[in-house]
Amino acid sequence: MEGYLREDVITDKTEEEKKVELIMSVLKTKKELELATKNFETAEEGLIDYYTYEIKANKSKLDFLVTKARNRGISLDMIEELYFRKKQVG
């Protein structure tokens, strides 16, 4: 059997890329929480437990991500600024 070597170099993300990824995760989770809350408000009887769980899960995730962002020195103002820049650009 012939062996193959992978020639692609695996590179780590820069600190700036990690910050952007964290910010995008915060924004995505915030949007998912808002959607789950809206769905809960109009949910049929069989889906109320599902949306309750989804809301709790997204709140926990958002709390974790915001704490992680604060520990890295990222403020919510920076997150909002990036969000608005992204909306303006594309």
C-alpha positions in Angstrom: 0.0 0.0 0.0 1.1 3.4 -0.8 1.0 6.2 1.8 0.0 9.7 1.2 1.3 12.8 2.9 -0.8 15.9 3.4 1.0 18.9 2.2 -1.5 21.6 3.4 -0.3 23.6 6.2 -2.7 23.9 9.1 -2.6 27.4 10.5 -4.1 28.7 13.8 -6.5 31.6 13.7 -5.2 35.0 14.6 -6.5 36.7 17.7 -8.5 39.1 15.6 -10.1 36.1 13.8 -11.0 34.5 17.1 -12.5 37.8 18.3 -14.6 38.1 15.2 -15.8 34.5 15.5 -16.7 35.0 19.1 -18.7 38.2 18.3 -20.5 36.4 15.4 -21.4 33.6 17.8 -22.8 36.1 20.3 -24.9 37.8 17.5 -26.1 34.4 16.2 -27.1 33.2 19.6 -28.9 36.4 20.4 -30.9 36.1 17.1 -31.7 32.5 17.9 -32.9 33.5 21.4 -35.1 36.2 19.9 -36.6 33.7 17.4 -37.3 31.1 20.1 -39.0 33.7 22.2 -41.2 34.8 19.3 -42.0 31.2 18.5 -42.8 30.5 22.1 -45.4 33.3 22.2 -47.3 31.8 19.3 -46.6 28.1 20.0 -49.3 25.5 20.0 -49.7 23.4 23.1 -47.4 20.6 22.0 -44.4 22.9 21.3 -44.4 25.0 24.5 -42.0 22.7 26.3 -39.7 22.6 23.2 -39.5 26.4 23.0 -39.0 26.7 26.7 -36.0 24.4 26.5 -34.7 26.3 23.5 -35.0 29.6 25.3 -33.2 28.3 28.4 -30.4 26.8 26.3 -29.9 29.9 24.2 -29.9 32.1 27.4 -27.2 29.8 28.9 -25.2 29.9 25.8 -25.4 33.7 25.4 -24.4 34.2 29.1 -21.4 31.9 28.5 -20.4 33.7 25.3 -20.8 37.2 26.8 -18.7 36.3 29.8 -16.0 34.9 27.4 -16.1 38.1 25.4 -15.8 40.2 28.5 -12.8 38.2 29.6 -11.1 38.8 26.3 -11.8 42.5 26.6 -14.6 42.7 24.0 -17.3 45.0 25.1 -20.9 44.9 24.0 -20.4 48.2 22.3 -17.7 46.6 20.1 -20.1 43.8 19.3 -22.8 46.2 18.3 -20.4 48.3 16.3 -19.2 45.2 14.3 -22.9 44.2 13.8 -23.8 47.6 12.3 -20.7 47.7 10.2 -21.5 44.2 8.8 -25.1 45.3 8.0 -23.8 48.3 6.2 -21.2 46.4 4.2 -23.2 43.4 3.3 
